[in-house]
C-alpha cells in the first residue's frame, strides 16, 4: 500500500518543481533544487544526469514565445506524473507526459511520452 505521507511530501516537491520548470521556465533552478545530479534518464535522446537535461531544456524553455501549461499533476507514493501542453517557439504544440520517481525528496528517475497535437481529431477532446 502507498504511504500517504510520502504521497503528500512528494506532491509538494513535484508541485514546486512544476512551478519552477513550467510556470517560471527556470529549468536550471528546478533541477538544482529538486533533481538528483545522477538521475536516470529514460528519454533515448539524452544521457543520464541532470546536467544534460538542463543543457537541453534551457534553450527550449527560455525561448521567447514558448509556452508550457501544466494540465494535471498526479502523485502516488514515490511516483509522479505531470501532463503538459507544451508549445516550444517555432514548433508544433505537443502533449507531454513526464513521469518521475522520487527518493528522499529528490527526483531520481524520469520517463516521458511526447506527441504532437494533430490539427484535426476524430473527437472534441483529443489530448488535454
Secondary structure, DSSP 4 states (H G I P E B T S, - for coil): ---HHHHHHHHHHHHHHHIIIIIS--HHHHHHHHEEEEEEE--TTS-SSHHHHHHHHHHHHHSTT-EEEEEEEEEETTEEEEEEEEE-TTS--EEEEEEEEEETTEEEEEEEEEEEPPSS-SSS-S--
